[in-house]
């Protein structure tokens, strides 16, 4: 998931909104960590569950990463307005875990990343046998002609 995040970061630009969906433990935060590495941002990208949002400024002159965890937020965009994501969006890459049905109104252009985790056999020898299927869907003009093939495993 972290490697996928690094590859995804190569496709992102300031103003991009990315929604991450999947069950607990699917790898959303790990993917966000890879995005942070790929974007070259400051600070460890960890789950912002209790602070709701963290801003990671760029160390390379690129866009900041705004990492949001909407898990504890029950409402839609109204409840998220206090985070001022609409102000951050034009110059940042905004990644929202659990954002489906809550932040789509922020941008007509967005990426939906859905992570399905199928637990396999018991791990042996320290290997991770959890299999994940990831679908990445672009919405809007920004992603209409985008080549997402670099994200294939």
C-alpha positions as CSV (number, residue, x, y, z in Angstrom):
1,X,0.0,0.0,0.0
2,X,2.9,2.4,0.8
3,X,4.4,1.7,-2.6
4,X,1.1,2.4,-4.3
5,X,0.9,5.7,-2.4
6,X,4.4,6.7,-3.7
7,X,3.3,5.8,-7.3
8,X,0.0,7.7,-6.9
9,X,1.9,10.8,-5.6
10,X,3.6,11.1,-9.0
11,X,0.2,11.7,-10.6
12,X,-1.0,14.3,-8.1
13,X,-0.9,18.1,-8.4
14,X,-2.0,21.0,-6.2
15,X,-5.8,21.1,-6.0
16,X,-6.3,17.3,-6.2
17,X,-8.8,15.7,-3.9
18,X,-8.3,12.0,-3.1
19,X,-10.9,10.0,-1.2
20,X,-9.8,6.8,0.5
21,X,-12.4,4.1,1.3
22,X,-12.0,0.7,2.9
23,X,-12.6,-1.2,6.0
24,X,-10.6,-0.7,9.2
25,X,-7.1,-2.1,8.6
26,X,-7.4,-2.0,4.8
27,X,-4.4,0.2,4.4
28,X,-5.8,3.7,4.0
29,X,-3.3,5.3,6.3
30,X,-0.4,3.3,4.9
31,X,-1.3,4.5,1.4
32,X,-1.4,8.1,2.8
33,X,2.0,7.5,4.3
34,X,3.3,6.5,0.8
35,X,1.7,9.7,-0.7
36,X,3.5,11.8,1.9
37,X,6.8,10.1,0.9
38,X,6.1,10.5,-2.8
39,X,5.2,14.2,-2.3
40,X,8.2,14.8,-0.1
41,X,6.4,16.3,2.8
42,X,7.5,17.0,6.4
43,X,6.5,14.9,9.3
44,X,5.4,11.4,9.8
45,X,2.0,10.7,8.1
46,X,0.0,8.9,10.8
47,X,-3.7,8.5,11.3
48,X,-5.3,11.8,12.2
49,X,-8.3,10.1,13.8
50,X,-8.3,12.2,16.9
51,X,-7.1,15.5,15.5
52,X,-9.3,15.0,12.4
53,X,-6.7,16.7,10.0
54,X,-3.0,17.3,9.7
55,X,-1.1,19.5,7.3
56,X,2.3,18.2,6.1
57,X,4.2,21.0,4.3
58,X,6.4,20.2,1.4
59,X,10.1,19.9,1.8
60,X,10.7,20.0,-2.0
61,X,8.6,23.0,-3.1
62,X,5.7,20.9,-4.1
63,X,2.2,20.9,-2.7
64,X,1.5,20.3,1.0
65,X,-0.4,17.1,2.0
66,X,-3.6,17.7,4.0
67,X,-4.5,14.4,5.5
68,X,-8.0,14.1,6.9
69,X,-9.7,11.3,8.8
70,X,-13.5,11.8,8.6
71,X,-14.3,8.5,10.5
72,X,-15.6,10.3,13.6
73,X,-17.5,12.9,11.6
74,X,-21.1,11.9,11.1
75,X,-22.3,14.8,8.9
76,X,-21.5,15.8,5.4
77,X,-19.7,18.8,4.2
78,X,-21.4,21.1,6.7
79,X,-19.6,19.4,9.6
80,X,-16.3,19.5,7.7
81,X,-16.5,23.2,6.9
82,X,-14.7,24.0,10.2
83,X,-11.6,22.3,8.7
84,X,-11.5,24.9,5.9
85,X,-10.6,22.2,3.4
86,X,-11.9,24.4,0.6
87,X,-9.3,27.0,1.4
88,X,-6.5,24.4,1.5
89,X,-7.5,22.6,-1.6
90,X,-6.1,24.9,-4.4
91,X,-2.5,24.7,-3.2
92,X,-2.5,21.3,-1.6
93,X,-3.2,17.7,-2.2
94,X,-6.1,16.8,0.1
95,X,-6.5,13.2,1.1
96,X,-9.6,12.2,3.0
97,X,-10.0,8.8,4.7
98,X,-13.6,7.8,5.2
99,X,-14.6,10.8,3.1
100,X,-17.2,9.1,0.9
101,X,-20.5,10.9,1.1
102,X,-18.9,13.7,3.1
103,X,-16.5,15.8,0.9
104,X,-17.4,15.2,-2.7
105,X,-18.8,18.7,-2.9
106,X,-15.3,20.1,-2.4
107,X,-14.3,19.4,-6.0
108,X,-15.9,18.2,-9.2
109,X,-12.5,16.6,-9.9
110,X,-11.4,13.9,-7.5
111,X,-9.9,10.4,-7.2
112,X,-11.8,7.6,-5.4
113,X,-9.5,4.9,-4.1
114,X,-11.3,1.9,-2.7
115,X,-9.3,-0.7,-0.9
116,X,-10.8,-4.2,-0.3
117,X,-8.9,-6.4,2.0
118,X,-9.3,-10.2,1.9
119,X,-7.6,-12.0,4.7
120,X,-5.7,-15.0,3.5
121,X,-4.0,-17.9,5.3
122,X,-2.1,-17.4,8.5
123,X,1.2,-15.6,7.9
124,X,4.3,-17.8,7.8
125,X,7.8,-16.7,8.2
126,X,6.8,-13.1,8.7
127,X,5.2,-12.8,5.3
128,X,2.0,-10.8,5.0
129,X,-0.6,-12.8,3.2
130,X,-3.3,-10.2,3.4
131,X,-4.4,-9.5,-0.2
132,X,-5.8,-6.2,-1.2
133,X,-7.7,-5.2,-4.2
134,X,-7.6,-1.6,-5.0
135,X,-9.7,0.3,-7.5
136,X,-8.9,3.9,-8.5
137,X,-11.6,5.9,-10.2
138,X,-11.1,9.4,-11.5
139,X,-14.1,11.7,-11.5
140,X,-14.3,15.0,-13.5
141,X,-12.3,16.6,-16.3
142,X,-9.0,16.5,-14.5
143,X,-9.0,12.7,-14.5
144,X,-10.9,12.1,-17.8
145,X,-7.8,11.5,-19.9
146,X,-5.4,10.6,-17.1
147,X,-3.3,7.5,-17.5
148,X,-3.7,5.6,-14.2
149,X,-1.9,2.5,-15.6
150,X,1.2,3.2,-13.5
151,X,-0.9,2.3,-10.5
152,X,-1.4,-1.3,-11.6
153,X,0.4,-3.9,-9.5
